[in-house]
Amino acid sequence: MAPGIQGDVILTTPADTPDCASLLGDREAVLGVVNGQVMLAARNAGQLLSAAYNLCDILSSLGSVALEPGKIACEYTPDDSIRVMSFNILGTTDIDKRRAAVMWVIAGNCPDVFGIQEGKDEWLSYFADGFGDIYSCVGKGTSEKGYTATYDNIYYRTDRFELVRSDTIWLSDTTDVPGSKFEESKRVRIATYAVLRDKLGGAELLFVNTHLDNASAVARDKQARVLLELLAGYEGAEIVTGDFNSGTTSDVYKDMTAALSDARAVAADSDTAPTYNRLGSGTGTFLDYIFISDKVDALSFRVATSLYGGSVYPSDHNAIVANLRIK
């Protein structure tokens, strides 16, 4: 560290301080020194989060950087890959204990777009407060009589994506009827979709997020066919995330992979850890997936298995994260 320069890195945007505007110029994000303080500056909160997430990798690739007053030490330019997450957040079970842990998983993986399962109103309020204007969300509740609403919402970074259209469908013979379900399904199940336009290159993608029935294989098969019918009407890149309550030998998995690829299976850099952790009780299984169409490449796949503070399970499911690229 150069003499007279403080060691803490301040994360900032032009809205936070005018001092970083001249340092930033027309760049996306930079690391430099202003008024004796080390600043990581970006144009908006979303780009700042992404730059902070990638800072260690950037510095490691450089080996060393020179911190000099008024000069840029290194610059961050986002590439065209898309970081996607799927995360079953376990409803309101022990929500006070797990709230910070769930946010820790999301912030720690910095997804560009992600889908949740078992969302509840409490989670939606918490995310709205915690994410600020970094993420917007789309989705409707299950509208199931006698139960509080459950959401399979999609969250996307507003600096990265523009929403073209979105909706929620009910996994039934009447997909546009709120609260409808197949007779075999224990609970009402839904899928939320969003057509997103990538601001980096203009490409559009259909992102679908869902949670299939936990009790009936027959219901899951029917629900998967509804998803495939939804996908069949779209010609662009497709990404499907969710808790499918189905293993890799199931008919659901076979049907989905007949039309799409499992990102875990095709990524060159992949992870085989189970996604359903049972909160540490018993052997874990693989129930959660990120499926992609042939217009999407899978660069890497990871299962987030770390415990918050070394002891708290964020959920009974581990979040899954894939780095993808639209062809």
C-alpha positions as CSV (number, residue, x, y, z in Angstrom):
1,M,0.0,0.0,0.0
2,A,1.4,3.4,-1.0
3,P,2.1,5.9,1.8
4,G,-1.0,7.9,2.8
5,I,-3.5,5.5,1.3
6,Q,-6.0,3.8,3.6
7,G,-6.4,0.1,3.3
8,D,-10.2,-0.4,3.3
9,V,-11.9,-0.7,-0.1
10,I,-14.9,1.5,-0.4
11,L,-17.7,0.2,-2.7
12,T,-19.3,3.2,-4.4
13,T,-21.3,4.4,-7.4
14,P,-21.5,7.9,-8.9
15,A,-24.8,8.4,-7.0
16,D,-22.9,7.8,-3.7
17,T,-20.0,10.2,-4.3
18,P,-19.0,12.6,-7.1
19,D,-15.4,11.7,-6.5
20,C,-15.7,8.4,-8.2
21,A,-17.3,9.8,-11.4
22,S,-14.0,11.1,-12.8
23,L,-12.2,7.9,-11.9
24,L,-14.9,5.8,-13.5
25,G,-15.2,7.7,-16.8
26,D,-17.0,5.7,-19.4
27,R,-15.9,2.3,-17.9
28,E,-18.2,-0.3,-16.3
29,A,-16.2,-0.6,-13.0
30,V,-12.7,0.3,-11.8
31,L,-10.5,-0.1,-8.8
32,G,-8.5,3.0,-7.9
33,V,-7.5,5.6,-5.3
34,V,-9.5,8.8,-4.7
35,N,-8.6,11.2,-1.9
36,G,-6.3,8.6,-0.2
37,Q,-9.1,5.9,-0.2
38,V,-9.2,2.7,-2.3
39,M,-12.5,2.7,-4.2
40,L,-14.2,0.0,-6.3
41,A,-16.5,2.2,-8.4
42,A,-19.3,1.1,-10.8
43,R,-22.1,2.7,-12.6
44,N,-24.9,1.2,-10.6
45,A,-25.5,-1.2,-7.7
46,G,-25.8,-4.2,-9.9
47,Q,-22.5,-3.7,-11.7
48,L,-20.9,-2.9,-8.3
49,L,-22.1,-6.2,-6.9
50,S,-20.8,-8.1,-9.9
51,A,-17.4,-6.3,-9.9
52,A,-17.0,-7.0,-6.2
53,Y,-17.9,-10.7,-6.8
54,N,-15.2,-10.9,-9.5
55,L,-12.6,-8.7,-7.8
56,C,-10.5,-11.5,-6.3
57,D,-10.3,-13.3,-9.7
58,I,-9.3,-10.1,-11.4
59,L,-6.6,-9.4,-8.9
60,S,-5.3,-13.0,-9.0
61,S,-5.0,-12.8,-12.8
62,L,-3.0,-9.6,-12.6
63,G,-0.7,-10.9,-9.9
64,S,-0.1,-7.4,-8.5
65,V,-1.6,-3.9,-8.9
66,A,-0.2,-0.4,-8.3
67,L,-2.3,1.7,-6.1
68,E,-1.5,5.3,-6.9
69,P,-3.6,8.4,-6.1
70,G,-5.9,9.4,-9.0
71,K,-5.0,6.4,-11.1
72,I,-6.9,3.2,-12.1
73,A,-5.4,0.1,-10.6
74,C,-7.6,-2.3,-12.6
75,E,-10.8,-2.3,-14.7
76,Y,-13.7,-4.7,-14.7
77,T,-15.6,-5.4,-17.9
78,P,-18.5,-7.9,-17.7
79,D,-18.5,-10.7,-20.3
80,D,-21.5,-12.1,-22.0
81,S,-21.9,-15.1,-19.7
82,I,-25.0,-15.4,-17.5
83,R,-24.9,-16.7,-14.0
84,V,-28.1,-18.5,-13.2
85,M,-29.3,-19.9,-9.9
86,S,-32.2,-22.1,-8.6
87,F,-32.9,-22.1,-4.9
88,N,-35.7,-23.8,-2.9
89,I,-35.8,-21.6,0.2
90,L,-38.0,-23.9,2.4
91,G,-41.0,-21.6,3.0
92,T,-41.3,-20.1,6.4
93,T,-39.7,-23.0,8.4
94,D,-37.3,-21.5,10.8
95,I,-37.3,-18.3,8.7
96,D,-35.8,-16.1,11.4
97,K,-32.9,-18.4,11.8
98,R,-32.3,-18.8,8.1
99,R,-33.1,-15.4,6.7
100,A,-29.6,-14.1,6.7
101,A,-28.3,-17.4,5.5
102,V,-30.5,-17.4,2.4
103,M,-29.4,-13.9,1.6
104,W,-25.8,-14.9,2.1
105,V,-26.1,-17.6,-0.5
106,I,-27.7,-15.4,-3.1
107,A,-25.4,-12.4,-2.6
108,G,-22.4,-14.7,-2.4
109,N,-23.1,-16.2,-5.8
110,C,-24.2,-13.0,-7.4
111,P,-26.6,-14.5,-10.0
112,D,-27.7,-12.4,-12.9
113,V,-31.1,-14.2,-12.8
114,F,-32.5,-16.8,-10.4
115,G,-35.6,-18.6,-9.5
116,I,-36.9,-19.4,-6.0
117,Q,-39.2,-22.2,-4.9
118,E,-41.3,-22.2,-1.8
119,G,-41.3,-18.4,-1.6
120,K,-43.7,-16.8,0.8
121,D,-44.9,-13.2,1.4
122,E,-42.3,-12.8,4.1
123,W,-39.5,-13.7,1.7
124,L,-40.8,-11.4,-1.0
125,S,-40.8,-8.5,1.5
126,Y,-37.4,-9.4,2.8
127,F,-35.9,-9.6,-0.7
128,A,-37.5,-6.3,-1.7
129,D,-35.8,-4.6,1.2
130,G,-32.5,-6.4,0.8
131,F,-32.0,-6.2,-3.0
132,G,-33.1,-2.6,-3.4
133,D,-33.0,-1.8,-7.1
134,I,-30.4,-4.5,-8.0
135,Y,-33.1,-7.1,-8.8
136,S,-36.7,-6.9,-10.0
137,C,-39.0,-9.9,-9.7
138,V,-42.0,-11.4,-11.5
139,G,-44.4,-14.1,-10.4
140,K,-47.8,-14.8,-8.9
141,G,-48.8,-16.9,-5.9
142,T,-50.4,-20.4,-6.1
143,S,-54.0,-19.1,-5.2
144,E,-54.6,-22.4,-3.4
145,K,-57.7,-22.4,-1.2
146,G,-57.0,-22.9,2.4
147,Y,-53.2,-22.2,2.1
148,T,-51.1,-19.1,2.1
149,A,-49.7,-18.2,-1.3
150,T,-46.5,-19.9,-2.4
151,Y,-44.3,-18.3,-5.1
152,D,-41.9,-19.6,-7.7
153,N,-40.7,-16.1,-8.6
154,I,-38.0,-15.1,-11.0
155,Y,-35.5,-12.4,-10.0
156,Y,-33.4,-10.6,-12.6
157,R,-30.7,-7.9,-12.4
158,T,-32.2,-4.7,-13.8
159,D,-28.8,-3.4,-15.1
160,R,-28.4,-6.6,-17.1
161,F,-31.9,-7.5,-18.4
162,E,-34.9,-5.8,-19.8
163,L,-38.2,-7.6,-19.1
164,V,-40.1,-8.2,-22.4
165,R,-43.1,-10.2,-20.9
166,S,-43.9,-12.6,-18.1
167,D,-46.6,-14.6,-16.5
168,T,-47.4,-17.4,-14.1
169,I,-49.2,-20.5,-15.3
170,W,-50.9,-23.3,-13.2
171,L,-49.6,-26.8,-13.9
172,S,-53.0,-28.3,-14.8
173,D,-55.3,-28.9,-17.7
174,T,-56.4,-25.2,-17.4
175,T,-53.1,-23.4,-17.1
176,D,-54.7,-19.9,-17.0
177,V,-57.1,-20.8,-14.1
178,P,-55.6,-19.7,-10.7
179,G,-55.6,-22.4,-8.1
180,S,-56.2,-25.2,-10.6
181,K,-54.3,-28.5,-10.5
182,F,-54.2,-32.1,-11.7
183,E,-56.3,-34.5,-9.7
184,E,-53.2,-36.5,-8.7
185,S,-51.3,-33.5,-7.5
186,K,-51.2,-33.1,-3.7
187,R,-50.9,-29.3,-3.9
188,V,-51.4,-26.6,-6.5
189,R,-48.2,-26.2,-8.6
190,I,-47.2,-23.3,-10.8
191,A,-44.5,-22.2,-13.2
192,T,-43.4,-18.6,-13.7
193,Y,-41.8,-17.5,-16.9
194,A,-40.1,-14.4,-18.2
195,V,-38.8,-13.4,-21.6
196,L,-35.7,-11.3,-20.9
197,R,-33.6,-9.2,-23.3
198,D,-29.9,-9.1,-22.4
199,K,-28.7,-5.5,-22.4
200,L,-25.1,-6.5,-23.2
201,G,-25.9,-8.0,-26.6
202,G,-29.6,-7.8,-27.2
203,A,-30.2,-11.5,-27.1
204,E,-33.6,-12.7,-25.7
205,L,-34.1,-15.8,-23.6
206,L,-37.1,-17.5,-22.1
207,F,-36.5,-18.2,-18.4
208,V,-38.9,-20.7,-16.7
209,N,-39.0,-21.5,-13.0
210,T,-41.1,-24.2,-11.3
211,H,-41.6,-26.6,-8.4
212,L,-43.3,-30.0,-9.2
213,D,-45.5,-32.0,-6.9
214,N,-43.8,-33.9,-4.1
215,A,-46.3,-36.7,-3.7
216,S,-47.3,-38.1,-7.1
217,A,-45.1,-39.3,-9.9
218,V,-48.1,-39.2,-12.2
219,A,-48.8,-35.6,-11.3
220,R,-45.1,-34.7,-11.9
221,D,-45.2,-36.4,-15.4
222,K,-48.3,-34.3,-16.3
223,Q,-46.8,-31.1,-14.9
224,A,-43.5,-31.7,-16.9
225,R,-45.6,-32.1,-20.1
226,V,-47.2,-28.7,-19.4
227,L,-43.7,-27.2,-19.1
228,L,-42.6,-28.7,-22.4
229,E,-45.7,-27.4,-24.1
230,L,-44.9,-23.9,-22.9
231,L,-41.3,-24.2,-24.2
232,A,-42.5,-25.6,-27.6
233,G,-44.0,-22.2,-28.5
234,Y,-40.7,-20.3,-28.1
235,E,-37.9,-20.3,-30.7
236,G,-35.1,-18.5,-28.8
237,A,-32.8,-19.6,-26.0
238,E,-34.5,-21.4,-23.1
239,I,-33.5,-21.9,-19.5
240,V,-35.6,-23.9,-17.0
241,T,-34.9,-24.0,-13.3
242,G,-36.6,-25.6,-10.4
243,D,-37.1,-28.3,-7.8
244,F,-38.5,-31.2,-9.9
245,N,-38.8,-33.6,-7.0
246,S,-37.4,-36.2,-9.4
247,G,-34.2,-38.1,-9.7
248,T,-32.1,-38.6,-12.8
249,T,-33.7,-42.0,-13.5
250,S,-37.3,-40.7,-13.4
251,D,-39.6,-40.3,-16.3
252,V,-39.7,-36.5,-15.6
253,Y,-35.9,-36.3,-16.1
254,K,-36.0,-38.4,-19.2
255,D,-38.8,-36.2,-20.7
256,M,-37.0,-33.0,-19.8
257,T,-33.7,-34.1,-21.2
258,A,-35.3,-35.4,-24.4
259,A,-36.0,-31.7,-25.2
260,L,-33.3,-29.9,-23.2
261,S,-29.9,-30.6,-21.7
262,D,-29.1,-30.8,-18.0
263,A,-26.5,-28.1,-17.3
264,R,-24.8,-30.2,-14.7
265,A,-24.4,-33.1,-17.1
266,V,-23.0,-31.1,-20.1
267,A,-20.9,-28.4,-18.4
268,A,-17.1,-29.0,-18.7
269,D,-16.6,-27.8,-15.2
270,S,-19.3,-29.4,-13.0
271,D,-20.2,-30.5,-9.5
272,T,-21.8,-33.7,-8.4
273,A,-22.9,-32.8,-4.8
274,P,-26.5,-33.5,-3.9
275,T,-29.0,-30.7,-4.0
276,Y,-31.5,-32.0,-1.4
277,N,-29.5,-32.0,1.8
278,R,-32.3,-33.0,4.3
279,L,-30.8,-30.4,6.7
280,G,-28.0,-32.8,7.4
281,S,-30.3,-35.8,8.2
282,G,-29.6,-38.8,6.0
283,T,-28.2,-39.1,2.5
284,G,-28.8,-36.3,0.1
285,T,-30.3,-36.6,-3.4
286,F,-30.4,-34.7,-6.6
287,L,-33.9,-33.0,-7.1
288,D,-33.0,-29.6,-8.5
289,Y,-32.0,-28.8,-12.1
290,I,-31.0,-26.1,-14.6
291,F,-32.1,-27.3,-18.0
292,I,-31.0,-25.5,-21.1
293,S,-31.9,-25.5,-24.8
294,D,-29.5,-26.1,-27.7
295,K,-29.1,-22.3,-28.1
296,V,-27.3,-22.1,-24.6
297,D,-23.9,-23.4,-23.6
298,A,-23.1,-24.5,-20.1
299,L,-19.7,-23.2,-19.0
300,S,-19.8,-24.4,-15.3
301,F,-22.1,-25.8,-12.7
302,R,-21.9,-25.6,-8.9
303,V,-23.9,-26.8,-5.9
304,A,-23.7,-24.3,-3.0
305,T,-23.1,-26.6,0.0
306,S,-21.5,-24.2,2.5
307,L,-23.2,-23.7,5.9
308,Y,-23.9,-20.1,7.1
309,G,-21.5,-19.4,10.0
310,G,-20.3,-23.0,9.6
311,S,-23.4,-24.5,11.2
312,V,-26.7,-23.1,9.7
313,Y,-28.3,-24.8,6.7
314,P,-29.7,-22.0,4.6
315,S,-32.4,-24.4,3.4
316,D,-33.1,-28.2,3.1
317,H,-32.1,-27.7,-0.6
318,N,-28.7,-26.5,-1.7
319,A,-28.8,-23.7,-4.3
320,I,-27.5,-24.6,-7.7
321,V,-25.6,-22.2,-9.9
322,A,-24.6,-22.4,-13.6
323,N,-22.6,-20.0,-15.7
324,L,-24.2,-20.1,-19.2
325,R,-23.7,-18.4,-22.5
326,I,-26.3,-17.8,-25.2
327,K,-25.0,-19.0,-28.6
